[in-house]
Amino acid sequence: MSSSVYDRVSKILVENFGVEEDKISSEATFEDLDLDSLDLVEFSLAAEEELGVRIEDEEAEALGTLGDAVKLLADKGADPSDG
């Protein structure tokens, strides 16, 4: 798992959704992070913008954990640079 993609995803969750940093882990589900289905759509859009990739609706709906999201983004060639 790409740690820089993980770090940037974590930053999105903290800054955009007010998720507490100690709740964030690869095994955390979006439900664990108190995100509902609308939040997941907003998260996908924020991740697309931040990391320069496209997440299809079906892919977003299939995400089980934060680790799944990071893997998907890394596999799609998310730009690992902080920018």
Buried (B, 14 or more C-beta within 10 A) or exposed (E): EBEBBBEBBBBBBBEBBEBEEEEBEEEBEBEBBEBEEEBBBBBBEBBBEBBBBEBEEEBBEEBEBBBBBBBBBBEBEBBBEEE
